[in-house]
Amino acid sequence: MTTPTADVTVMDVGGTTLRVGSFDTSATGGLHGVRRTRVDGMVAHPGDSVAGIQRRVVEQIVREAERQHDTGAGSGPGRALGIAFAGPVGRDGTVLGAPTVWGEGGAPLPLQEILSARLSVPVVVVNDLTAAAWRYATAEPAPFCLLTVSSGIGNKVFRDGDVLLDAEGHGGELGHWTYDRSPDAPLCDCGGRGHLGAIASGRGVLAAVKRAAAADPLGYAGSSPARAGTTDPGSLTNPEVAAAVRSGDPFVTAVLRSTLVPLAAAVCAVFASIGVRRYVLMGGFALAVGARYRELLVEELVGQGCFGLTAAQVDAMVVLGAEDDDHGLIGMGRLVARRLGEHGGPREHEEHGRTERVTVP
C-alpha cells in the first residue's frame, strides 16, 4: 500500500540560531526546505526582560511556522508542528528554563499549549537533545548517550526505546553539573558558577584560551592564531580555536585538554552509574574540531579510567555524529511521526540521500 506524503513543520530553537524545515513522515520521507535565522533571544535583544524575550520567541516561532507553510516548502502547520527547544522541557511541552535563549530565571513557558492554541494543529515540544536522540536511534541498536558540545553542553541517554527523562523533563543536563566550586569559577549562562558547560562548552573553551593568553602572553604570541594575525586574544573566535587544535597548535590544544578533564569525568560517571557504553558527540564546537576532539577526549577517558574497560574498549565507545546541523530537525520529524502513530515509529523512516550511520573515525 502506498502511503501519501505527509509533511510536518519541524524547528530547532537554539541559543543563537532557529532552524526550520519540513519533514516528510511517509515511509520514504526526509528533511527538505530548511531555512536558518537568528533567534530573537537575549543575544539579539540583550536589554529585554526574560518575559519580553519569551514573547519574542513565541511570535517568531508562529511567524516561521506560517512562513514555512506559505512558501510551499511543505504542508507546514496544516499538518503538525514539532519544536526542539534548547532547555529542559516537561512532558506537557512546558519549557522550564532556557539559559542560552533568554538567560537566567523567568517563569516556565507552556510553549506547547500556547502554540496549539495559536496554530490549531497538533504540536510537540521537547528538549533539543531529546529530539536529536531520535535521529540516532535508527542507527544505534544498543543504549547510547548523545553528548553535545556547542554554546553549551547537554546530553540525553536513549535506552529501551526512549529517552530517559522524568515527567518534568529532568535528565540530560550534564552541562549544569557543578564541577568547579571555587568562588571565581567560570560563570554559566544560567547564573551558576563552575558548571561543566561554563568550562568545557565552545564558549567555555574560548574563554579559557583567552584567560591562558592573558596569563602567558609570550606563549600565546607563538600560537597559530597569533601568528595568523589575531594578536589580541580578546578578539579570538571559536572557529580560530577549532582550527588551531586541528593544526596541532600546542598552546591552544593544551587549554582544550584542560577543559576535557571535567567532561571526561562526567562521561565516566554516566558509564559507572548506568553502564552506557556508546557516546555520540555532536554540537558545533566538537564537530568543528572533529576527529582530534574525539581523540583528545578518549585520551583523557583512558587516563581517568572507565572501571572495567580496556583502552581499546574506551576508544570504541566514543564516536562523532553526523557533520551537519540537522540533528534536531530530523529527530523531531521522526518523533512527531511516532507521536502521530504513523508506520510504527521512527525506525521505519529513512532520509533521502543520507546514510543514517554514525562514523567511527
HURAVEN-V265628 format. One record per residue. N is the residue number from 0. RES is the residue in three letters. SS is DSSP state (a for helix, b for strand, c for the rest). PSI is psi in whole degrees, 0 to 359 (NA if undefined). D_FIRST is the distance of its C-alpha to the first C-alpha in Angstrom with 2 decimals. Layout:
N:RES:SS:PSI:D_FIRST / N:RES:SS:PSI:D_FIRST
This chain:
0:MET:c:132:0.00 / 1:THR:c:129:3.81 / 2:THR:c:127:6.42 / 3:PRO:c:152:9.62 / 4:THR:c:136:12.80 / 5:ALA:c:97:15.01 / 6:ASP:b:145:18.46 / 7:VAL:b:152:21.14 / 8:THR:b:134:24.77 / 9:VAL:b:142:26.32 / 10:MET:b:149:30.05 / 11:ASP:b:108:32.44 / 12:VAL:b:107:35.90 / 13:GLY:c:186:38.57 / 14:GLY:c:335:42.33 / 15:THR:c:318:42.60 / 16:THR:b:140:39.30 / 17:LEU:b:124:36.43 / 18:ARG:b:138:33.18 / 19:VAL:b:142:30.36 / 20:GLY:b:183:27.00 / 21:SER:b:140:23.41 / 22:PHE:b:124:20.60 / 23:ASP:b:115:16.96 / 24:THR:c:6:15.24 / 25:SER:c:169:11.71 / 26:ALA:c:334:10.95 / 27:THR:c:24:12.89 / 28:GLY:c:175:15.32 / 29:GLY:c:184:19.10 / 30:LEU:b:137:22.44 / 31:HIS:b:169:23.98 / 32:GLY:b:36:26.77 / 33:VAL:b:134:29.12 / 34:ARG:b:156:32.63 / 35:ARG:b:141:35.63 / 36:THR:b:162:38.63 / 37:ARG:b:135:41.62 / 38:VAL:c:138:41.34 / 39:ASP:c:56:43.75 / 40:GLY:c:202:45.23 / 41:MET:c:335:48.70 / 42:VAL:c:321:48.93 / 43:ALA:c:332:48.54 / 44:HIS:c:69:50.65 / 45:PRO:c:338:53.12 / 46:GLY:c:355:55.44 / 47:ASP:c:158:52.99 / 48:SER:c:165:52.74 / 49:VAL:a:314:49.82 / 50:ALA:a:321:48.97 / 51:GLY:a:319:49.21 / 52:ILE:a:321:46.88 / 53:GLN:a:317:44.35 / 54:ARG:a:319:44.39 / 55:ARG:a:317:44.04 / 56:VAL:a:318:41.01 / 57:VAL:a:312:39.26 / 58:GLU:a:322:39.99 / 59:GLN:a:317:38.81 / 60:ILE:a:314:35.43 / 61:VAL:a:315:34.97 / 62:ARG:a:316:36.16 / 63:GLU:a:326:33.89 / 64:ALA:a:316:30.77 / 65:GLU:a:322:31.64 / 66:ARG:a:321:32.46 / 67:GLN:a:322:29.14 / 68:HIS:a:315:27.49 / 69:ASP:a:331:30.19 / 70:THR:c:355:30.07 / 71:GLY:c:14:26.48 / 72:ALA:c:346:25.51 / 73:GLY:c:181:22.58 / 74:SER:c:353:21.98 / 75:GLY:a:220:24.48 / 76:PRO:a:352:25.99 / 77:GLY:a:342:24.09 / 78:ARG:c:299:21.21 / 79:ALA:b:165:23.14 / 80:LEU:b:130:25.96 / 81:GLY:b:130:26.64 / 82:ILE:b:121:30.23 / 83:ALA:b:117:31.54 / 84:PHE:b:139:35.27 / 85:ALA:c:88:38.27 / 86:GLY:c:164:39.96 / 87:PRO:c:134:39.59 / 88:VAL:b:129:37.10 / 89:GLY:c:168:37.02 / 90:ARG:c:343:33.94 / 91:ASP:c:8:34.33 / 92:GLY:c:18:34.04 / 93:THR:c:126:37.81 / 94:VAL:b:115:39.27 / 95:LEU:c:338:42.32 / 96:GLY:c:155:43.95 / 97:ALA:c:72:43.42 / 98:PRO:a:324:46.53 / 99:THR:a:346:45.21 / 100:VAL:a:308:44.02 / 101:TRP:a:10:46.82 / 102:GLY:c:202:49.25 / 103:GLU:c:141:51.07 / 104:GLY:c:200:50.84 / 105:GLY:c:154:49.41 / 106:ALA:c:152:47.72 / 107:PRO:c:144:44.15 / 108:LEU:b:112:41.70 / 109:PRO:c:69:39.00 / 110:LEU:a:317:36.68 / 111:GLN:a:317:33.40 / 112:GLU:a:316:35.16 / 113:ILE:a:314:36.81 / 114:LEU:a:325:33.75 / 115:SER:a:320:31.67 / 116:ALA:a:322:34.51 / 117:ARG:a:324:35.00 / 118:LEU:a:348:31.43 / 119:SER:c:40:29.94 / 120:VAL:c:163:26.64 / 121:PRO:b:133:25.50 / 122:VAL:b:135:27.65 / 123:VAL:b:126:27.77 / 124:VAL:b:124:31.01 / 125:VAL:b:168:31.79 / 126:ASN:b:149:34.32 / 127:ASP:a:324:33.58 / 128:LEU:a:330:33.79 / 129:THR:a:316:31.58 / 130:ALA:a:313:28.89 / 131:ALA:a:326:29.75 / 132:ALA:a:327:29.53 / 133:TRP:a:338:25.79 / 134:ARG:a:314:25.52 / 135:TYR:a:347:27.39 / 136:ALA:c:336:25.78 / 137:THR:c:340:23.03 / 138:ALA:c:346:25.82 / 139:GLU:c:101:28.43 / 140:PRO:c:333:27.85 / 141:ALA:c:163:31.36 / 142:PRO:c:144:32.93 / 143:PHE:b:160:34.06 / 144:CYS:b:121:36.21 / 145:LEU:b:126:35.31 / 146:LEU:b:120:38.63 / 147:THR:b:136:39.18 / 148:VAL:b:100:42.49 / 149:SER:c:227:42.69 / 150:SER:c:334:44.88 / 151:GLY:c:192:44.73 / 152:ILE:b:137:43.52 / 153:GLY:b:169:40.80 / 154:ASN:b:160:38.68 / 155:LYS:b:140:35.88 / 156:VAL:b:126:35.25 / 157:PHE:b:120:31.70 / 158:ARG:b:140:31.88 / 159:ASP:c:41:29.87 / 160:GLY:c:10:26.70 / 161:ASP:b:168:28.48 / 162:VAL:b:136:31.40 / 163:LEU:c:109:34.74 / 164:LEU:c:154:36.17 / 165:ASP:c:180:38.12 / 166:ALA:c:334:37.47 / 167:GLU:c:6:39.66 / 168:GLY:c:7:37.97 / 169:HIS:c:142:40.75 / 170:GLY:c:131:40.02 / 171:GLY:c:27:39.64 / 172:GLU:c:51:42.64 / 173:LEU:a:334:44.67 / 174:GLY:a:340:45.90 / 175:HIS:a:17:48.06 / 176:TRP:c:129:49.59 / 177:THR:b:112:53.34 / 178:TYR:c:315:54.64 / 179:ASP:c:114:57.87 / 180:ARG:c:13:60.11 / 181:SER:c:151:62.97 / 182:PRO:c:338:64.09 / 183:ASP:c:23:63.43 / 184:ALA:c:155:59.97 / 185:PRO:c:143:57.42 / 186:LEU:b:130:56.11 / 187:CYS:c:158:52.41 / 188:ASP:c:335:50.60 / 189:CYS:c:350:50.39 / 190:GLY:c:345:54.20 / 191:GLY:c:166:54.69 / 192:ARG:b:147:56.59 / 193:GLY:c:13:55.86 / 194:HIS:b:152:52.12 / 195:LEU:a:319:50.10 / 196:GLY:a:327:48.34 / 197:ALA:a:338:51.73 / 198:ILE:a:314:52.81 / 199:ALA:a:359:49.89 / 200:SER:c:175:47.47 / 201:GLY:a:316:47.65 / 202:ARG:a:320:50.06 / 203:GLY:a:317:51.99 / 204:VAL:a:317:52.41 / 205:LEU:a:314:53.57 / 206:ALA:a:322:56.11 / 207:ALA:a:320:57.27 / 208:VAL:a:319:57.89 / 209:LYS:a:320:59.90 / 210:ARG:a:318:61.95 / 211:ALA:a:322:62.61 / 212:ALA:a:321:63.69 / 213:ALA:a:325:66.10 / 214:ALA:a:334:67.54 / 215:ASP:c:74:67.87 / 216:PRO:a:323:68.37 / 217:LEU:a:318:69.64 / 218:GLY:a:318:66.64 / 219:TYR:a:324:64.26 / 220:ALA:a:334:66.33 / 221:GLY:c:0:65.46 / 222:SER:c:162:61.71 / 223:SER:a:322:59.30 / 224:PRO:a:319:58.45 / 225:ALA:a:318:62.20 / 226:ARG:a:333:62.88 / 227:ALA:c:357:60.08 / 228:GLY:c:347:61.81 / 229:THR:c:75:60.69 / 230:THR:c:335:64.17 / 231:ASP:c:108:63.74 / 232:PRO:a:341:61.40 / 233:GLY:a:338:60.86 / 234:SER:a:8:58.72 / 235:LEU:c:146:56.59 / 236:THR:c:163:52.79 / 237:ASN:a:318:49.91 / 238:PRO:a:324:48.75 / 239:GLU:a:321:52.33 / 240:VAL:a:314:52.33 / 241:ALA:a:317:49.06 / 242:ALA:a:323:50.40 / 243:ALA:a:318:53.67 / 244:VAL:a:317:52.03 / 245:ARG:a:325:49.89 / 246:SER:c:355:53.11 / 247:GLY:c:17:54.88 / 248:ASP:c:123:57.37 / 249:PRO:a:325:59.40 / 250:PHE:a:307:60.41 / 251:VAL:a:322:56.97 / 252:THR:a:322:55.38 / 253:ALA:a:321:58.03 / 254:VAL:a:315:57.15 / 255:LEU:a:317:53.43 / 256:ARG:a:319:54.35 / 257:SER:a:326:56.30 / 258:THR:a:341:53.34 / 259:LEU:a:347:51.13 / 260:VAL:a:307:53.50 / 261:PRO:a:328:52.23 / 262:LEU:a:316:48.58 / 263:ALA:a:323:48.91 / 264:ALA:a:321:50.68 / 265:ALA:a:317:47.75 / 266:VAL:a:317:45.25 / 267:CYS:a:323:47.62 / 268:ALA:a:319:47.76 / 269:VAL:a:314:43.98 / 270:PHE:a:314:43.93 / 271:ALA:a:329:46.96 / 272:SER:a:322:45.73 / 273:ILE:a:1:42.12 / 274:GLY:c:20:41.76 / 275:VAL:c:129:38.98 / 276:ARG:c:24:39.30 / 277:ARG:c:125:36.97 / 278:TYR:b:116:37.93 / 279:VAL:b:118:35.87 / 280:LEU:b:129:38.13 / 281:MET:b:185:37.00 / 282:GLY:c:146:38.81 / 283:GLY:a:317:40.61 / 284:PHE:a:311:43.89 / 285:ALA:a:317:42.78 / 286:LEU:a:335:40.39 / 287:ALA:a:322:43.12 / 288:VAL:a:322:45.49 / 289:GLY:c:221:42.73 / 290:ALA:a:327:43.45 / 291:ARG:a:326:47.05 / 292:TYR:a:313:46.08 / 293:ARG:a:317:44.14 / 294:GLU:a:315:47.11 / 295:LEU:a:320:49.65 / 296:LEU:a:317:47.72 / 297:VAL:a:317:47.35 / 298:GLU:a:317:51.09 / 299:GLU:a:321:51.92 / 300:LEU:a:316:49.64 / 301:VAL:a:319:51.32 / 302:GLY:a:319:54.69 / 303:GLN:a:328:54.08 / 304:GLY:c:122:52.46 / 305:CYS:c:111:49.28 / 306:PHE:c:123:50.68 / 307:GLY:c:354:49.69 / 308:LEU:c:144:47.93 / 309:THR:c:169:49.35 / 310:ALA:a:321:49.48 / 311:ALA:a:322:46.76 / 312:GLN:a:323:44.46 / 313:VAL:a:318:45.17 / 314:ASP:a:321:44.43 / 315:ALA:a:342:41.03 / 316:MET:a:352:39.95 / 317:VAL:b:124:40.23 / 318:VAL:b:158:37.73 / 319:LEU:b:141:37.13 / 320:GLY:c:182:33.97 / 321:ALA:c:147:32.20 / 322:GLU:c:358:34.76 / 323:ASP:c:182:33.00 / 324:ASP:c:31:33.46 / 325:ASP:c:12:29.82 / 326:HIS:a:307:29.72 / 327:GLY:a:324:29.73 / 328:LEU:a:312:27.25 / 329:ILE:a:314:24.55 / 330:GLY:a:322:25.26 / 331:MET:a:319:25.33 / 332:GLY:a:317:21.89 / 333:ARG:a:323:20.49 / 334:LEU:a:317:22.67 / 335:VAL:a:317:21.67 / 336:ALA:a:320:17.96 / 337:ARG:a:316:19.10 / 338:ARG:a:328:21.31 / 339:LEU:c:354:18.67 / 340:GLY:c:26:16.70 / 341:GLU:c:133:13.56 / 342:HIS:c:20:11.79 / 343:GLY:c:14:14.89 / 344:GLY:c:172:17.34 / 345:PRO:a:342:18.49 / 346:ARG:a:346:18.44 / 347:GLU:a:3:14.75 / 348:HIS:c:138:15.78 / 349:GLU:c:150:17.59 / 350:GLU:c:137:19.71 / 351:HIS:c:129:19.77 / 352:GLY:c:11:22.88 / 353:ARG:c:132:24.31 / 354:THR:c:123:24.77 / 355:GLU:c:64:24.79 / 356:ARG:c:142:27.70 / 357:VAL:c:131:31.16 / 358:THR:b:130:33.83 / 359:VAL:c:117:36.98 / 360:PRO:c:NA:39.90
